[in-house]
Amino acid sequence: MAAMRGAMESSVTTGKPGKRTSPLEYAVCACIAEDAELSHVYAGATAVSSEMTKAVCHKTTHSIRSAVKAISAAQKVSICFVLDTTGSMAGHIQGVKNQIGQIVTQIRSTGCKIAGLAFVGYKDWCDGADHFERLPFVSDVTALENFLSRIRPTGGGDFPEDVVGGLHNAVCLEWPQHGGTRVLFHIGDAPPHGRTGGGGQHYHNQGDDHPDGHPSDVPLNTLFQKIREKEIDYYFGKINGHCDDMLKIFARHYGRAIPQYDTSNPASIASSVSKSVMESVSTRSALAGDRRRDELPLDKSMPKWMMVPVASCTVMKLKLPASVKAIVDMESLEQTVTRSYLQVAPRPFDHGSCRLAFYGRQLFSAPRTNDSDSSVPSVVTDVPRGSPGFTASDEVVLKQFIKPPTDVKLDRSRYMVDLETQAVAAFLADCFNERLGRTSAASPIRLKFLMAKLARLKEDGGYRFMAMEKKFRGTEAMVKYTNNYSFVRASDSDEMNIRCALAVTFSHFTHEHTNGYCMVTDLQGIESSDVKGRDVMLLTDPAIHCPGVLRFGKTNMQQAGIDAFYKAHKCTKYCAALGLRMPSISLEK
């Protein structure tokens, strides 16, 4: 295996001409790098053989079946609404009543199914021992609407309410077993009891009939252990600042920050719940996701670069394919390698299902070429003492696989597969922009993929590989438009719906433009602009489905992914303008 890896990289590391490694060879080696059984069987291999390829294909087929099952389950959603129903909550109670139908419609429009809907309303201990209004999970939205029609905003005495009791009731419901995504959406305007810090919980400084917490309160570690065990995703609809300390305390027991949505205006409840569901579905749909990834230690603060070592490295980038034919013929993409310097934060700031993301800086000792988007270089002074002199730097994001490779010598192949996927998607995005721009539905918004490079850092007697991208500029949040199955983002914003329409049209276009060879999906990114000031959807980390071909990594769900897309797809005005047609496979489902 070591000899095979060495032969594969010889033309890149030495700069000598020779046979380039094919996408198929990279794909085979990437699969072996993540499979201990295959790595053991082919440990002595010196080249990719047909037997090896068949073994990897067999494993891939099994993985796709498992992925389809996991994603199908994730798109079956159970939602429990937990609501403070005391007198101060009249507007929000009415908001939930008015918008529950809209919430269900929006979720179903994403390609998801409703596995169950439940409701828990809570008041306070002064309103009686059983101060809860419960509806166990039902599949019919009408049943929930009828139940909600009987809820009245009454009760509540002192400042806090029995929040802990409301959450405990929700967690103890019989959640649907067939619902792979479980969302608890909590809306309230007051914290639990506990003013003096009794039991370590100091929620507020207001009047409290139970300043040390109520004796019947379930311990928070028990409550949140149940939430984690049942794999429930907890979201909070924020009305005011009264629950800020509560959320910090809850987060310590939950093991991660609790996502918050602004519901100060009751009219925003539907969009907030829909966004929370889409976030959960996206997370639960992750093919290689390890639920334990939430336990990974993260540091979201920017590093103090003066304290971060400077590492010498090589940076490799791929040239885009020359044509669709070059993609179909699996022509190897031209590589260019340059020497550089990098600083990598010691801890990741974020993670996805497969990879960790680190803040980084690329350092330059001479003015950069037009490959950089920075302006006049300046002297870099915030580097460790004894470092070489640098005239400029660029902020980057470096991504590293969470799962270690079974054979470190094959680690590079995993990154090469991802880089090829991004390069093919970028080429097809250019084709899409050009074609759509010549139609009557020409859009001012262009699609562009953030081009990744491969950094190889020398450390600890070996090499560390990381994918490197420019850091997103500005403060725009990452938006998930589609996944690599049938999910499509739903929104009540016309602007967002235009972007989602462009995303699904692009996927449809790539399938037809390549004559059915492949389809680019799993589109996420930010709103940005290019050097000409044009509005851009700047995308990253796509998936490409390619039926019957071992290529484009483990997010390639082949024909199953394409079929799922068309089953949910509704052609847009852009599809019509491009003359795109629905293939017959959509009619077979």
N, C-alpha and C positions, 0 to 999 in steps of 0.2 A: 504493500500500500504506500509506503514511503517513497519507493522508487516510482510508482505511478504518479504520485503528487509532484515529484521532482521533474518528471518528464513533461507534465502538464504545464508547469510554470517556467520552463527553461527559456522560452522565447521572450517572456516578459521580464524576467529577472536579469537576463544577460543582454537583452536588446538585440540578439541575433535573430535573423529571419528563420522561419521554420513553420511547421504545421501548427496552427492555432488550436487550442482546445475547443471542442465543439460545445454548443449549449447542452446537447445530450450528455456528454461526458461530465460536465459540471453538475447537471441534474442528478445523475446517478451517484456521483461522489457526495453531493449535498445530502441525499437521502441516507446514504451509508453513515455519514457523519452524525446523524441523529438516531441511528438504530443500532443498539448494542449487539443484537443477534447478527445482523448483516456485517457489522464491522468485524466481529469475531470470525465469521465464515470466510471473509475475503481479506483477512489481515495480510496475507502474503502476495496479494495481487499486484501485478506490475502494469496492467492496462485494463481498461473497461471492456469486459467481454460480453457476448450475447447472453451467456448464462447469468451473469451479474445483472444485466439490464432486465431480464425476465423476472429475477427474484425481486428487484426493486419495483417493477410494475405490479407484481402480485401484492406486495405490501401497500403500494399506493392505492390500488383498487379497494383494499380493505379499509384504508384510512379515509377514502372518500365516502364510503358507506357510513362510517362512524361520524364523519363530519356532517353529512346530510341529516343524520338522526339528531345530532346535537343542535344544529341550527334550527331544524324544524321544531324541536322542543323549545328552544329559546324564543321562538316567535309565537309561542302560546303563552299568553300573559295573564297573570292573576293580580288584581289590584284591590287592596284594602284601603279605604278612606278612613282616616282617624281624625275626628273633628271635635274641637271644643264647642259644645252646644249651649253655653251659658248666655246670659242676656246680652253681653257685649258683642256677640258674634252673629247678630241677626243678618247683617249684609253678606257675610261669607257663607252662612247656611243657605241663604237664598241663592247665592252664586253657584254653589254646588248643585242645588236643585235644578237651576236653569241650564247648567252646562253639562250635566252628566251625559246626555245624549250626544252632544258635540264631542265630548272626550272619547266616547266609544267609537264614533264615526271616524275621528282623526286617527285613532290607533289602528282601526281596521284598514284605513286607506294606505297604511305603510306596508301592508302585506301580512300583518300580524293577526292572530286570532285571540279572542277573549276566552280564556279558560275559566274565569270566575271573577265576580265582583262582590265585594263585601263592604260593610260599613260598621264603624264603632264610634258612637258619640259619647262623650264623657262630660260630666259636670264636676261637682265637688262633694266632699263628705257631708257638708251641711244639707245637701239635697237628698239625703237618705243613704242607707247602706248600699243599695243597688242603684247607683246613679249613672248607669250606662244604658245606652240604646244600641242593640246589636242586631245586625243582619248577617247571618252566616253566608258563605259564598253561594251565589246563584249565577246561572249562566244567562239569565234573561234580564236585559237592562230595564224592562218595564217593571219587574219585581223590585228592583232597586229604586226606581223613580217613585213607585207607590209607597215604599217604605219611607223615603225621604220626605214625601208630602206630609207625613205625620210628625216630623221633627219640629219642635218649637224652641226658640231661643229663650230659655228660662233658667233661673237658678244662678248659683255662684254667689258666694258671700264675701270672703276676704279677697285679697289680690291674687294669690295663686289658685290653681285648679289641680284636680287629680290626674295630671298628665301621665304619671307612671302607671296608674291603674288602667287608663285608656289604652296605652301601648301594650300592656300585658294582656289585656283582653283580645287585642288584635292578633298578637303573636300566638296566642293559644287557640285561635280558630283552626278548624280543619282545612288547611290550605289544599287546593287541588293537586293531586299527585302528577297529573299530566301537564301541568303548567311549568315550563322550564324557567320562566322569568317571573319573579315574585316581587311586587312593588308595594311598599307601605308608604302612602303619602299622607303626611300629618300637617294639619293646619291649626294653629292656635295663636292666641295673643297674650298668653300668660304662662309663666314657668310652673314647675311643681312646688310643693311645700318644701321649706327648708331655708330659713332666713339666717339662722345663727351658725350654720356650718355643721350642724349635727350630722354625724355619719360621713363627714368629709364633703357634704354637698352644700354649697353656698350659692343658691340660685338668684337671690334678690335681697333687697333691703327695705321691703315694704311690709305692711301689716300682714300677719300670718297667724292663723289660729293654731297652726301646728309648726312652730318655728324650728323644731328639730326633725321635721319630716313626720308623716303619719306612721303610726306603728304598723299599719297593714301594708305599707309600701313594699313591693318586691325589691330586693337588692338589685342595684343596677348591673352588677356583674352577672347575676343570674338572668336578668331580662335580656341583656345584649348577647349573652352566650346562646340563648334560645334563638335570637334573631340570626346569629351567625350559623347555628346548626341547621336552621330551616332555609338558609341561603336566601334571606329576605333582604332586599335593597331598600334602605330607609332614606326617605327624602323629607325635607321640611319646607312648608310654605310659609314664608316669613311675612308677618303683618307689621311688626314694629321691632324695636330693639330690646323688648323686655325678655326675650328668650335667648339672648346672645350668650350669657353665662351658662345657661342650660345646655346649649349646643356644644360648648367647649367641654363641659363635664361629660355629656353623652359620648362625644367623640373619643375620649380617653378609654371608655369602656367598649365602644364599638370597634376600636382599633384603627379607625381612619376618620378623616374629616367627613362631616355629614353635609351632603350637597343641599344648598338652599336655593329656593326660587322666590322671587319677589311676588307675593300675592296681596300686597297692601291694597291694591285695587281688585275687588272681587271678580271683575271682568277678565282678569288674567289667569284665573284658576285653570281653565281648560288648556291653555297653551303650556302652563307650567307642568301640569300632570302629563301631558303628551310628551314634553321634552324629557321628563324624568323616565318615562317608559322607554323612549328611544335610546336614552343613554344606557339603561339596563339591558335592553335587547342587544345593543351593540357589544356590550361587555360580555354578556352571556353567550353570544354567538361566536366569540373568538375560537378559532379551530384548535389552536395549540394552547389555549389558556389554561393556566394552573390557578385554581381558586386561591391557592396560598400566596399568589403574587401580591395580594393586598398587605401581606406581612413584610414585604421588602422594605428596607429602610431607605427613605427618600429624603433628599435635601433640596427644596425648591429655591433656596436663596442662591444668588450668583456668587461664585467663588471669589475669594481674594486672590487674584492671579499672582500677586507677589509671593504667595505661599505654595503655588502649584508648580511642580517640576516641569521643565521643558524637555520634551522628548523628540529626538530626530526620527523621521519617518519617511516613507514614500507614499505618494498619493496617486492613485490610478483612476482614470475616468474612461468611460466608454463613448465612442462615437455613435450617433444614432444610426439605425439601419438605413440603407440607401433606398429601399423600396419594399413594398409588400412581398414581392417575390423573394427578396433576401430574407425576410422573416420566415416565410413558408419553407424555404430551402435550408433553414437553420444555419445561415452563414454566420460565422464567428464575427463579432463586432471588433472593430479596431480599438486597440488600447493605447493610451499614452500614460507614461509614468514620469513623475517629477519628484525631486527630493524636497522636503519641507520640514517644518517644525510644528509641533502641536503641544498644547496644554490641555489636559483632560481632568475635569472635576473628579475628586476622589469618590463621590457618591452620586448615583443617578438622581435626576430631579423628577423623573416620571417613568412610566413603563406602559407597554401595551400587553397584548396577549403573549407575544413571543420575545420582545426585545426591551432592553433598558435604554433610556435616553439620558445622555450626559451633556452638560454644558461643556463647551470647549472653545479654544482660540487657535486659529492658524496664524503663525507668525512668519513675517516676510523680511528678508534682509535686503531686498531691492524693490523698486516700484513694480507693481503688478501689471499684468497684461489686461486686455479687455475682457478676460474671463472673470474679472472681479467687478463687483458693482460698487466698490468704495471709491471715494474721491481722492484728493491729494494725500499721499502717505505722510504719516507723522511719526516722530520718534516714540518708540514704546519704552516706557520707563518702569512700568509695574510688572517686572519679571524678577525671578529670584536672582540674588547676587551671584555673579560668576557666569551668567547666561551669555550667549553671543549677543551682539548688538542687532536690534531689529528696527526697521524703519516703519513698519505698519503691521496691523493685525486685523483679522476678520473673526467675528463671532460665528461659531458653528454649533451644530448639534451632532453628537456622535452616538450611534446606536449599536448596541452589542446584544447578541442573542442571550436570553436568560439561561437556556439549557446549554450546558457545556457540550462540546462535540465529543463523540465517542473516540475519535482519533483527531488530535489537535492538528495533525498534518493535513487534514481535509477541511479544516475550518474555513479556509479561503473560498472553497466551492460554494458554501452556503451564501456568502455575501455576493459572489459572482452571479448566482441565480437571481437574487433580488435586484442587482444592478441591471441585469438584462431585462427584467420585467419592467423596471422604470424607464429604460431606454426605449423599449418597444412602445410603451404607453405614450411616451413623449412624442415619438414619431407619428403615431396615429392621431394624437391631439393636434399636431400641426396640420395633418391632412384634413381633419374635421373643421378646424378654423377656416382653412382656405376654401373648402367646399361650401360650408354654411354661409360664408361671406359673399358668395356669388348667388345666393338665393333671395327670394322675396322676404324671407324671414330672418335676414342677416341680423345677428345680435351684436350689440356693442361689447358684450362680455366674451372674453376669450378664455379657453382652457389651456393651462400650462402646468407641466409637472416639474416639481423641484428636483433638479438632477443630483443624484447621489454620486459620491466617489468612494473609493475604498482606501482607507488609511491602514498602513501596516507599520506598527510601532515596535521597536525592538526593546524588550524588557525581560528581565529574569532569565536570561539565556535562551529565550525563544522569541516568538512574535505574537503580538496581540492585534487582531483584525477588528476594525470598526467601520461601519458605513458612516460617511460624513456628508452632511447637508448644510447649506446656508441656514442660519437661524432666521426664522420668520421675523420680519421687521414689524414694529408696531405692537398693538395690544389686542388685535382681533383674535377671537376665540376660534379654535378648530371646530369645523362643522362636518358632521358625518352625513353625506348625502345618500349613499347607498351602501349595502354590504355586498358580499359575494354570493348572495342567494336571492331572495325576493324582496328584501327590505328596502323601502324608499322613504326618505324623511317626509313627514307631514308638517305643514306649517300654516298659520293663519296670516302669514306675511306674503303679499304679492311678489315682492322682490325675492324672497327665499324660494317661493314656488317656481319662479323663472329659472333660478339656478338649479333647482332639483330637476326641472324639465330638461335643461341642457345636459345635466349629468346622465339621465336615463337615455336621452337621445344619442349622446356620445357612445354609450355602451351598445345601443342598437346599431349605430353607424359602424363601429369597429367590427362587428360580426359580419355585416354585409360587405363592408369595404375589403375585408380579407377573404371574401367568398366563403364564409362559414368556417374559416380556419381557427379563429380565436375571437374572444370578446373581453374587453377591458371592463372590470367592475370594481366594487369596493372603493368608492370615490370619497375622499375626505380632504379637507384643506381649509384655506382661509381666503377672505376677500382681500385682493391686493391690486397693484397696478404695475404695468411694465415700464420700460425706459421711455416709451412714447406717451405715457400717461393713460394708457387704455386700461379699462376695467378688466381684471383677470381673476379667474378662479384658480388659485395656486394650489395644486394638488400634490399629494404624496402617498407613498405606500399602497399602490393599487394592487389588485389581483387580476390575473388573466386566465380565463378558462380556455383550454385548448384540448378538444376531445381527441382521445386516442393517442396523445403525445405526452411523453414524459418530459415536462418542461415547466418553467415558471413557478416552481416551488409547491409547497403543500397547500396553498390557498387556491391552486388550480383544481376546481371541482369538475373539470371536463364537461361532458354533456349534461350531467345532473345540474350543474350550476347554470348553464345556458337555458335549460328547460325551465328551471325555477324562475329565471329572469322573465322569460316570455310569458309564463303563466300569470304573472302579476302585472306585466307591462301594459300600459295604455299609451298608444302612440300620441305624440304631442304635435303641435303645429310645426315644430322643427323637423320631426320625422316626415311629415307630409311634404314640407318644402324640399327635403333631401330625396324624396321619392323612396323612402325606406318602406319595406313590406314586412308584414308579420309572417314568419316561416311556418310551414305546416306542422312543425313539432309542437307549436303552441296549441294546436287543435287536437293533439293526441292525448292531452291531459284531461 
